[in-house]
Structure formats: structure tokens, C-alpha cells
Amino acid sequence: MMIKPLDQAVGSIDAMKAVFARDMKVAFRQRQDLLNPLLFFMMVVTLFPLGVSPEISFLQEAGAGILWVAALLSVLLSLDHLFRHDFDDGTLEQLVLQPQPLFLLVLAKTMAHWVLTGLPLVLLTPVLGVMVHLDGNSIAILCLTLLIGTPVLSLIGAIGAALTLGLRSAGVLLSLLIIPLYIPVLIFGTGTVAAAAEGAPVGAYLALLGAFLVLALTLAPFASAAALKVSLSNS
């Protein structure tokens, strides 16, 4: 009686691995989609001091916020491609028809999106943190908050990408739907770095970011899967 559920679990894991590997291969064939968020991230951080103030004291105070906002907008820029290519070539319909739970397949696609978009932003942050004159401790805390927070951005963004799939003005509507949901993550992400700069404990901030991540991992794949089914039924 226990063999069948175990076989189903193994089959679901294999399906997630296959979806993850496929998304990685497709992304590297379309490298412009990989580079655009990174270039946008670098451009925002580089141009901000030129447009506002190049003073070191100002950049040290606002640097964490600049990097967090740039990372948020970079993730938002890449969300429209999360399901778009699969929707256009019919792959998404095949995923919905698979015997494995759709929310697990959506989770695999979201994980691939984070590895391709969010993780490179985290790796690029130390270089840009030096550019805005952040100290070593602030850069380390900033990287940690982005490492926890960017998966939340991808998971929440997947819901909006699924809801706006197939719409003509999907990009604008996606921004209007998702940005308000990003605000708590942005507040606690920048607040953690500010608290660290003042010498205050940051454990509570990191715990809240971790709670956001757990909550997003628990609920977002189900919401994204339901939104995909609605979008496909209306297309």
C-alpha cells in the first residue's frame, strides 16, 4: 500500500528536475533574456549617484535602498518571460495535462527563474556595494537579505505572471499587481542593512524575511498553478 505513493513522489521529483533542467537549457539559448536584468541592475545603480548625489555620506546611507530597489525592478523586468515562451509554443498546456501536480512544476520553473535572475543579482551585489561606498559588514548583510528576499520576489512574481498571461498589456498590469506585494520585503530588506549599520541586532529582521520566504514557498506555487489554469481556460 505504501509503494504507490512513494512511486508518485519519485515521479513528481523527476518531473520537477526535468522542468528545471529544460528551463535552464532554454534560458542559455536565449542569452539576451539573461543579460537584460543584470544590465538593468548595473545601470540603475550606476546612474543613481549621477542623477541624485555623488556624495559618499549620502551613498553610504542610501546605498542599500538603491541596490534593493534596483534588484526588485530587475526581477520584475524578467517576470514576463517566466511563462510567456511556454505559453506561446504550447509547452504550458502540456505541463497542465501532466499527471504530476501542477504546483510542483510551477515551483520548479520559479526556482529556475531565481537561479537565472535572482542569484546573479546577489553575486553582483558586492561589486556594486563597493561602488556606493558600503562597508564590508553592510555588504555582507545586504547580500544575505537579497539571498533570502529574491526567491520571495520570484515566487510572488510568478503569481502575477500567471494571472496576466496572454494579455496584451501584461507588463504594465503585472507591475501594478506585484509591486504592492513587494513592499514588505523591500522594507525589511533595507531595514536589516540599516540596523546592521547602526550596530543594532538584525536577527529579528532576518527571521521576518525567512518567514516571508517560508510563506511564499508554501502558498505561491498553489496560487500560481490556479492562476495558470484560469489564464489557459480564458485564452
Helices and strands as residue ranges (DSSP letters): H 3-29, H 31-51, H 56-78, H 81-89, H 91-97, H 102-113, I 114-118, H 119-131, H 136-163, H 170-197, H 203-234
